[in-house]
């Protein structure tokens, strides 16, 4: 049990909303290419969606994306 932390420090929505600028960095390997592009598009077009908490940043006045382009992959249509 010694390896289990007794406290956690997290940044929630309230703390995020208080900052002047939200900087989102994404290396591209935690989501698929379509999801990465959809997130950036929804936030840049200011389309909030409560089903995806990150999309609520669409209402924040200053959001900057720092995506690693090589990690974005490609989006293609596949027939299944």
TAUR-V787122 format. One record per residue. PHI is phi in degrees with one decimal (NA if undefined). BURIAL is b if it has 16 or more other C-alpha atoms within 10 Angstrom, else e. D_LAST is the distance of its C-alpha to the last C-alpha in Angstrom with 2 decimals. Layout:
phi->(PHI | PHI)
burial->(BURIAL | BURIAL)
d_last->(D_LAST | D_LAST)
This chain:
phi->(NA | -67.3 | -83.2 | -87.8 | -64.2 | -86.8 | -138.4 | -131.5 | -114.9 | -126.6 | -113.2 | -100.3 | -62.2 | -63.7 | -66.0 | -62.5 | -67.8 | -79.3 | -77.7 | -72.9 | -140.8 | -99.8 | -111.9 | -105.4 | -109.3 | -139.1 | -74.8 | 94.6 | -111.1 | -107.8 | -151.0 | -82.9 | -55.8 | -64.5 | -62.6 | -61.9 | -69.2 | -63.1 | -60.0 | -61.9 | -65.1 | -60.3 | -71.1 | -67.0 | -88.6 | 57.7 | -109.9 | -75.6 | -147.0 | -68.6 | -70.9 | -124.3 | -52.1 | -63.3 | -67.4 | -67.8 | -66.1 | -60.6 | -89.6 | -77.1 | -73.4 | -145.8 | -117.9 | -122.0 | -101.2 | -129.8 | -91.2 | -79.4 | -58.8 | -68.5 | -87.2 | -74.0 | 67.1 | -127.4 | -108.1 | -139.9 | -96.2 | -118.2 | -88.5 | -117.3)
burial->(e | e | e | e | e | e | e | e | e | e | e | e | e | e | e | e | e | e | e | e | e | b | e | e | e | b | e | b | e | e | e | e | b | e | e | b | e | e | b | b | e | b | b | b | e | b | e | b | e | e | e | e | e | e | b | b | b | b | e | b | e | e | b | e | e | e | b | e | e | e | b | b | e | e | e | e | e | e | e | e)
d_last->(47.54 | 49.07 | 45.68 | 44.49 | 45.53 | 47.81 | 46.69 | 43.69 | 43.78 | 40.91 | 40.50 | 39.38 | 38.76 | 42.50 | 43.28 | 40.40 | 41.61 | 45.13 | 44.32 | 44.93 | 41.75 | 38.44 | 36.94 | 33.34 | 32.54 | 29.09 | 28.45 | 24.68 | 23.79 | 23.72 | 20.82 | 17.68 | 18.43 | 17.14 | 19.32 | 22.26 | 22.20 | 21.77 | 24.74 | 26.91 | 26.16 | 26.88 | 30.08 | 31.25 | 30.87 | 32.72 | 30.16 | 30.95 | 28.70 | 30.30 | 27.00 | 26.70 | 30.22 | 29.82 | 29.17 | 32.71 | 33.95 | 33.28 | 36.75 | 38.42 | 40.52 | 39.87 | 36.53 | 35.84 | 32.66 | 33.06 | 29.62 | 29.41 | 27.58 | 26.54 | 24.87 | 22.77 | 20.16 | 17.87 | 15.38 | 12.61 | 9.61 | 6.34 | 3.79 | 0.00)
